[in-house]
Amino acid sequence: MNPAYLTDSSGFKGWADRLFVPSDEAEVSQILRDAQEQNVPVTVCGAGTGLTGGRVAQGGWVVSLEKFRRLEIGQGFVRAGAAVTLLEIRDAAAPAKQFYAPDPTEITASVGGTIATNASGSRSFRFGSTRRHILALRVVLMDGRIVEYRRGEQVDFPVPHVPLPNVTKTTAGYRLEPGMDWIDLFCGSEGTLGVVLEATLQLLPLPAELFAGVVFFATDDDALSAVEAWRSVADLRMLEYVGRTALDFLLGRYPEIPPEAAAALLIEGEDLDGWDSRLTEAGALTDASWFATSAKDRERFRLFRHSLPELVIEFVAKRGFLKMGTDYAVPLDRNREMLAYYHRRLEETLSGHYVIYGHIGDAHVHVNMLPATPEQAETASAMLKEFAAKAVELGGTVSAEHGLGKRKAGMLALQYTPEHIDAMMAVKRRLDPQCLLGRGTLFPVPLSD
């Protein structure tokens, strides 16, 4: 089997007995019926941009939906097959002056993958995660039934309540609450409840004008104070953070980064009014900062932000290690405390071998550790668990946008009680009695013999 189907962007690798690349719904339906009859685990293989091993099989069959590429733009919606990428949606919607609001950093991610993880990104500060923008889903269940669920159609069996952490976004485990609808159940279930073939997604009107900025600050404290002051700005769509170690990491590509900058905030909004005074009050290095109103320059800033995860993945892969990155979010009022904890512990254990950046508007920054030795890799692995426990202690989540997949499945027990996890397992067995779909994803061991 082509090894490209057995890995993801984190470098996690797996194995499988067979690969299926179906051409239509009927083929997918038959594959799942055959798998259920033969008791064979099935893993749905997305675009490979994930970071937690969810699409990486650990035996059984692999199903790639790469041929599901329908793309239809309508007024206020897009109908897209599971293999359509976010980049393709962006380019198809632009002539109609529309856009798809969820903005995962990796725009080559597929629709199916982003639904599986309830993905979000830089614009989630204003627009929220994928779940909020799904109008309908077309799904194949493990018994081969093909169903289409529209927003508002309630789950037809009793659903228990599992409490959510006090964060603006989370995608750890199943979202469960009485009276919920099917779309909310499938979104974020990481391919363990059904196979999403196609989705109808909400499109929004493109704003007439946008401005963007990479705003530099002389101290990290000034940047955090600006975050707290700017969260309430009504038109702000993006509020991202880049720490000093991350700025240093980018210097090879962006030598124009001011040397006096200790941190940067990436912002995007629809109204320029008031920003002169906001920048002055925040103590920003305004003259050294970068601003743009053209689409070309805004794309340059997007590439600046995207360069960070891209460079991290390349850097770690060259050293022969898996990507060691956090995806934890905490309540907004614990943001400073969590960031201070990251800095203190990383300086104590991996000084000079980490970068911090990400969605600080949602109190959701990514720590990426860059081990140079096997010993440092062991330390980084231990820090991932320590930071997850700290996030939960502060009322946060162990996954805000990437999901848990197989690599981080054990962290589910940090956030939820055994009773909560049992409730999730019971829902899975309703739709997948033999626990064949996505075996090893979310739940660290098979749920049945």
N, C-alpha and C positions, 0 to 999 in steps of 0.2 A: 504493500500500500504506500502511496505517496506520503512521505513524512510530513508534508505541509498540512495534512489533515489531522495531525496528531501532536500539535503544539500550539502555543499562543504567544502573544507578545511578551509575556513574562519569561519565556524560555521553558515553561513547564512542558513535559513530554509524557506521552501515553502510548497505548497500543490498542489494537482492535483486530477482530477476525475478518470483518468484511466492511467494504465501503459501498454505499448506495448513493447514486446521484439521480433521484427521480425527476421525471419531466412534468408530471402533473399530480393533481390531488389524489387521483385514484391509486397511483403508484405508492404514494406516501401512506395512504390508508391501508393498502395491502401489506406493506412492509411492517407496519405496527401490528396488524392482526397476526402476521406470521411470527413476529417476535414474541407476542403474548402467548401464542400457542406453543412455541418452542422454549419459552421462559428465557429469552435472551435479552440482556440489557441493551438499551438504545441510547446513543448520545447524538444530539443535534449539533452539527458543526457549523458555526457561523463564520464570519469573515476573518477571525483570528486576531482581532485587535484587543481582545479581553486580556486581563491581567491576573486572573485567579484560577485558571484551569477549568472553567465551567464547560468549555467546548471540547475539552481533551478527554477522550475515552480512556477508561482503564479496563479494557476488554469489551467483548460484545460487538455490536454493530455500530457503525457511524453512518449518519444520514446527513448529506449536504444538500441544502436547498438553493444552491447557486443558480439553478435554472428558473427560479421563481422571481421574475424580473419585471412584472407588470408595473407600469408607472403612468398614472393618469392624474392630471392636475385639474381641479375644478375650482369654483369660487368658494373659498374658505375651507377647502379640503384637498388632500392628496390620497389617492388609493395606490398603495405600494406593496409589491411582493417582498417576501422576507429577505431576499438578497440585495435589494436596492440599497444603495449607500446614502448617507446623509448628504454627501457632496452632490450626488445626482439629484436629490430632491431640491437642494439649494439652487442648482443651476436650472432645473426645470421650472421652479416656481418664480424665479426672478423676473422673467418676461411679463408675467401677470402681476408683478409688483406685490408678491406675497413671499412669506418666509415661514419656515418651520422653527418654532421658538426654542425647543430644547437644543442645547449646544454642547454636546460632548466634545472634548478637545480633539479627538480623533474623528475627523469627518469622513474617513473611509470605513467607519463602522457601519454595519448593516442594520436595517430596520428591525429584523428579527432579533439580533443581538441586543439592541438598545431596549427593546421591549422586555426581553428576558431579564435584564438587570435593572429595569426602571432607570435608565441612564440619565445623567444630567451633566451640567458643565458650567461654563462661565456665565451664561445668561440665566441660570436657575435662580440667581439672586432675585430676579424679578418674575420670571415666567414659570418657575418650578420645574419638576422633573417630567420625564416622558409620560407618566401615568395621566397627568392632567390634560394631555393633548390627544389622547386616543379616543376616537369616536366609535370605532368598531374593530373587531378582530375576527378573523376566519381561522379556525383551529381544527386540527385533527387530534382526537382523543386516543388513548392507548388501545381502546377496543375497535378502532378504525372509523368511528363516527366522525363525520365532518359537520361542524356547527359554526354558525356565525352569531356572535354576540354583539349587540349594540349597547351603547352607553345607557345605563339605567336598568338593564335587565338583571334582576336579582338572582343570586345563587339559589337553587331550588332545594337546598338541604340546610339544616341548622348549622350555622357557623358560630363558633365560640368567639369570645373577645380576648384578644392578646394585646396588652397595652403597648403603645408606641412611646419611644423616648421623646423628650421635650426638645426636639431639633427640627430644623426647617426641612430636612430631607433625610430619608433612611431607606435602605434596601437590603436589610439583613433579615432573611427568613421571609415567611409569608405574612402579608398584611391580612389580618383576620378581624372581622367585626360583624355582629349580627346585622342583617339587612344589606350587606354589601353587594355590589354587582360583580358580574363575571369578569369584566375587564380589569377591575382592581385586583381580583384574585390572580389572574394569569400574569399581569404585569409585575415583574420583579420575582417571579417564581423560578427563574433561571433554567427553563426548559425541563422542569421536573413534573409538570402537571399536564402538558399538552404541547403539540407542535404548532407554532404560529406560522401560517402560510402567507397571510396577507393582512394588512391593516389599513384602516381609514384614519388619517391623522389630520388634526386641525391645522390650517394655515392662517396666519395673521397678515394684515396689510403691512407692507414695508413702510416705515416712517418716511416722511418727506425729507427730513434731515437727520443726520446723526453726527455726533462728534465723539472722538476717542482720545484718550491720553495715557501715557506712561509717566506717572508722576513720581518723582524721586524725593526721598526724605533723608535728612542727615542722621536721624536716629530711628531705631525700630519703634521706640515709644511714640514718636511723632506720627509715624504711619498708623499705629494702632489707634491713636486718638482720632485721626482722620477717619478711619473706618467707623468708629462709633458715632462721629458727627455726620457722616455721609449716608449711613444706612437709611435714614429717613427721607432722603431726597427722592421725590416722587417719580421723576423720569429716569432715574439711574437704572440701567439694565445690567451692568456688570461692575463687580467690585472684587478684584483679584489681587493677590499678594505675591511678591517675590522677595525673599530674604537675601541678606548679603552673600551668604554662601552660594545661593542660586545665581545671583548676579555675577559672582566670580566665575561660576561654571559657564556662563554665557559669553564671557569676554572674548573667547576665541572667535565667535561669530559676530559679536557686537562690541567692537573695541571702543565705540563711542559712549558706552555706559559711563556716567560720571564717576570718577574715583572716590569722591566724597560721599556718595550715596550709600546708606546703610540698608535701605529697603526701597521698594517701589510698589505702587498701587496701579493696577490697570483699570481704567474706568471707561464706560461707554454710556452715553445718554442721548436724549432727544431734545434737550433744551440747554443752550449755552448760558442763559441768563444766570447770574449769581456765582459763576465759577471763579471769577477773578477774586472776589472777596473770600470764597471758601478756601481757595489755595493759600491766600495770604494768612487767614486765621489759622490754618493748619500748619503753618510754618514749612510749607513745601519748598523744595528747591526749584522754583517755578522756571527760572531762566535755563536751568539744565534739563528740564523735563521735555517730553516730546508730545506734541498735540497734532491732531488730524481731523479734518472734516471730509476728506475725499475717500471714496471707496478703496482706492489704491493704497492709501496710507493706512486705512483701517485694516486692510488685509495684511499689511506689513506688521502691524501690531499683533494680529492674530498669529502670524508665523513666529513672532518673537515669543509669545506665550507657548505655542506648540513646540518650540525648539527644546523646552525644558524636558518634558517626558521623553521626547525623541532622543535627545542626547543621553539621558540617563539610561535608557534601554540599550543604546549602542555601547555606552561605557561599561556597563555591568556585563553585557554579553561578551565583550572582548576579554574581560577578566575571568570568564567562565563561570559566573554565578547567576542564580535566578534574581529577578528584580525584587528588591526588598523595599516595598513602599506601603505606607499607611493609607487608609481610606476612612478615617474616623472623623466624626463630627460631634460637637458638644453644644449645649445650650448657648445662645448668643452671649449671655452674661458670664460665661465661663471661658470665653475665647482667650483672654489674656492669660489666664491661669494655665490653660492647656499649652499655649505657645511657650510660655516661660518654662513649663515642665519639659517640653521637647528640647529647648535650647540647653537647659541645665544638664539633663541626662546625656544628651548627645555629646556635649563638650567633655563630660566625664568619661565617656566610653568610646566614642568614635570621632574625636575632634579632627576636623579636616576631611572627613569622609562622609559627608551628608549634605543634602540641600533641602530647603523647605520652601514651598510655594503652593498656591492654589486658591480655593474659593472662600476667602476670608469673610466675605459678606454673609456667608452661611455658617461661619465658625467651623469651616471644613478645609483645613490645609493638608497638603500631602507632604509627609516626611519621606524622602527617598535616601536610603543608606547605600553607600558605595564601598563595599568591602574590597580590600586589596589582598587579603590572605584568608585561608580557611578559618583561622581563629576569629578574624573580624566578621566573617560570614556567620559564624555561630553566635557572636555577640549581637549582630543585626537581627537574627532570627529571634533571639530572646527579647530584644527591644520591641519588636513588633507585638509580642504578647504583652509585654509590660505596658506599652502605650495603649493597647486595646483595653486592658483592665482599668487604666487611668481614665480613659474616655467614658467608660461605663460608670465608674465611680462618680464622675461629674455629671451623670445623667444623660450621657451621649450614646452614640451608636457605633458598632464595630464595622459597619459598612454604610457609607452615605450614597455611593453611586456605582461602584464596580461590582457589587455582589460579593459573595463568599466563595463561590465555585467549589473546587476541591482543595485548593491550597489552604484556604482559610476556614474550611467547614467547621473545624473545632472551635472557632470563636463564637459560634452561635450560642454555646452554653455559657459564655461570659455575659451575654446580654439577657438571655431568657432562662426561666426556671425549667426544670424537667417537665413540669405540667404544661408549660407553654409549648415546649418542643413536642410533647406528646400530642397536643392539639393540632399542631402543624402536620405531624405524621398521619393523624387520623384523616385530615383533609386529603393528603396525598393518596392514601389508600382508597378513598372514595373514587378517585379518578384513575388510579394506577394501582390496582390491588396487589400486584406482584412486585411493585416498586422497581420497575425496569427503566423508566425514563430518567436519564441523567443520574444514574446510580453513582453515589459518592459525592455528588454536588449538594451543597447545603448541609446534608446530614453525613457525618464522617464515615459511617459504616452502612452496609446494606440494611434496609428496613425489614427484610424478610430473607429467609434462607433460600 
